[in-house]
Amino acid sequence: MQDFTVNPWEVKGKVDYDKLIAQFGTQPITDELRERIRRDAGDLHVMLRRKVFFSHRDLESVLKDYEEGKGFFLYTGRAPSLGMHIGHLIPFIFTKWLQEKFKVNLYIEITDDEKFMRNPEYSLDDTRKWAYENILDIIAVGFDPNRTFIFQDTEYIRNMYPLAVKIAKKMTFSEVKATFGLDVSSNIGIIFYPALQIVPTMFERKRCLIPAGIDQDPYWRLQRDIAESLGFFKASQIHSKFLPPITGVEGKMSSSSPESAIYLTDDKDIVKRKVMKYAFSGGQPTVELHRRLGGNPEIDVPFQWLYYFFEEDDNRIEEIREDYKSGKILSGELKQILVDKLNDFLEDHRRKRDEAKDLVNTFKYDGKLARSMWEKLHE
């Protein structure tokens, strides 16, 4: 019996990623494929080197199109919420690297409509307000303002609607119900919404590559079923593992459990308190035992966070691993290494976020790609 659960609404247990690849019918990113990406991009992102991005659909086709000069484009998105945490940034950080290396267009859908329809307690004003705040965090990642279009569904719906209705006509309620976890009590807005989520995969007559957590993969199966019948390419995906919550190596970080997450707004003292108090340790119960027996970095959350991307130097991360296993580094010392890395990262992010306030209109309306998108009607 499988002791973990992964779907678009829930991640539970210690995930066996090899089993998940077989279960979802995706493909592993092989050493050969990583080397091909290195040749095309010039280097490898830390999350590719360390197999944080580990699975894909049709990535070879994307690279083939790029190598043949046909190009591709990127698409990702965000359902706006009251606060973003570190885990929310992973696909954006990796997407920024892809855009930078391959010099491609990127479309970021802000689903203020979906968030409103899925949550009875939220008003549309709430989700619009959160959309603005989340857009600042997204811009702070460092995307190319001339190759990036950030759009809110409630604003851009006029341009998307003709293609959305063509997509909607291709999908049955039973398909959408099963894929999106709906039932007969779901409001009719959220039943139609999947058609809007598919539209950006067809913004260009090229292959679309979607970087995301593997829990999002089922959503794109619907797109792949209908894309070619509408004259577009099946969407390709590159999937990441889940950044574990601070409190343990199982599941994924959740906004509903504040002590398990580091928010982008957490100040230095809060970060230190959360890591020191709640971070799950692979160390021994006493200093004496730890010096003698060493710690287990595979279950130690501070080490896992450093490994995911907070310590980019491969030699340094291996040095930390060996020092922890040998008992040379104590659990508290390892936690402090992470605290320092997190606070440096967050301080830099907040500075860029403040600067992003002057760039919102560029990404949404005035930038080169944004201007061209407002002139298009997608059919």
Salt bridges, closest charged atoms under 4 A:
GLU10 OE2 - LYS12 NZ 3.78
ASP31 OD1 - ARG34 NH2 2.67
GLU35 OE1 - ARG38 NE 3.32
ASP43 OD2 - LYS101 NZ 3.27
ASP58 OD2 - ARG224 NH1 3.00
GLU60 OE1 - HIS56 ND1 3.91
ASP65 OD2 - ARG207 NE 2.76
GLU67 OE1 - ARG36 NH2 2.96
GLU68 OE2 - LYS64 NZ 2.84
GLU68 OE1 - LYS70 NZ 3.13
GLU100 OE2 - LYS96 NZ 3.28
GLU114 OE2 - ARG118 NE 3.37
GLU133 OE1 - ARG353 NH2 2.74
ASP137 OD1 - HIS349 NE2 2.79
ASP137 OD1 - ARG353 NE 2.92
ASP144 OD2 - ARG147 NH1 3.17
GLU155 OE1 - LYS364 NZ 3.36
GLU204 OE1 - LYS206 NZ 3.77
ASP215 OD2 - LYS252 NZ 2.76
ASP217 OD1 - ARG57 NE 2.77
ASP217 OD2 - ARG221 NE 3.17
ASP217 OD1 - HIS239 NE2 3.15
ASP266 OD2 - LYS274 NZ 2.90
GLU298 OE2 - ARG321 NH1 2.77
GLU311 OE1 - LYS341 NZ 2.95
ASP314 OD2 - ARG49 NE 2.85
ASP314 OD1 - ARG50 NH2 2.72
GLU318 OE1 - ARG321 NE 2.95
GLU319 OE1 - ARG316 NH1 3.12
GLU322 OE2 - LYS325 NZ 3.96
GLU347 OE1 - LYS268 NZ 3.80
ASP348 OD1 - ARG351 NH2 2.57
ASP348 OD2 - LYS352 NZ 2.98
ASP354 OD1 - LYS357 NZ 3.18
GLU355 OE2 - ARG351 NH1 3.20
